[in-house]
Amino acid sequence: MQTIPRTSTTEMEVTSIRLERELKERLKELSGNQGYQALIRDILWNYVQQKSGEFTPQVSPTEIRATMSATACQEERCTLTGKVIYPNESMLLGLTTAGVLVPLSVESLND
């Protein structure tokens, strides 16, 4: 995950949240040189974009390790092509090299 500069930190509002010590430590481990606060901002921005319909994860076909057949229960968007997958439509779930399951249209890996 990479931080996208949105606002300089001097223009940000200070907000206090309480995190379990273990969660904070794990976020620090995952963030590397980026810093855990920047990682938390990225996670929150991704969540907001996903919930608002503005977000399409960027995954390349070479990052898909395995696929399994599935049926969409709600509208999804193919991670590779951006094609809408409608409820009750056949689809694939792709397991990425990062260990994340992503929605894929059936024909998205045919190229």
N, C-alpha and C positions, 0 to 999 in steps of 0.2 A: 504494500500500500504506500502511495507516495503523497506527501502533503501538497496540496494545490494552494498557492498563496491567494488568499481571498481578501484579507485585511491585515494591515500591520498590527502587531501585538499592542502597540500603544493606542490603537483605536478600538480595541476589543474591550468588552465589559468583563469585569472580574466576577466570576461566579464560583461559589463554593459548593462542592458536592462531597458526600461521604462515600468512601469506597472501602471495602474490606481490604485489610493489609495484604492478603494473598493476591487479590485481584490487582491491586496497584503494583505489586512486585512482578506479577506475570506480564502486565502491560509494559512495564519498564524493560523486561527481557525481550518482549516482542518488538519494541519500538526501535531498538538499536540506537543509532546516532540521531534519529529523528526526534527523540524525546517522547515521553508517554503522553504529555498534554496534547501535542500535535497529533499523535495517533488517535487519541480520544476525539479530537475535533474531526479527523478524517472519518472515523466510524460514525459519528453523529451526522455529518454531512451526507455520507452514503445512505444512511437510514432515511433521512429527510428526502433525499432525491428519489430513493426507491419507493417510498410511500406516496410521493407526489406524482409518480409516473415519469420523472425526468431522467431516471438512471438506467443505463444499460451497461452491465459489467463488460469490460473489455477482456475477452479471452480468445486466444488463437487456437485453431484446431490442434496444434502440436502440444497444447497444454492439457488436452483431454486424454486421460489414462484409460478410462473404461466408460462404457455406457450401459444403461439398462432401460428396458421399455417401461413406459408409464402412460397414464391417462391424466390429462390436465383436469383438475377439480375446479380451477378458477382460471381466469385469463392470465397467461404468462407471456413473456417475450423471450424469443430465442437469443441466447447469449452471443452466438456467433453472427447471426444475420439480422437480428432486430425484428424478425417476423413475429406477428402476433400468433400465439397458440391459444385457441379458444377452448372453453370448458368442454369436456367429454371428447376432445380431440386426442389422437395418439401423439405421443411425444417421446423424447428420450430424456433421461437424467444423465448428465455427464459428470464424472468424477474428475476433477482437475488435479494437476500435480501438486497443488496447494492443499488438497484434501477437501475441496468445497464441491457440493453438488450444485450444478447449474442446469436450467432448463434449455433443451435443444429441440428444434424442429426436426422431424424425422429425416428430412432431406438435407439438413445442414452439413452433414459430414460426407456427402456423396461426391464432393469435388476432389 
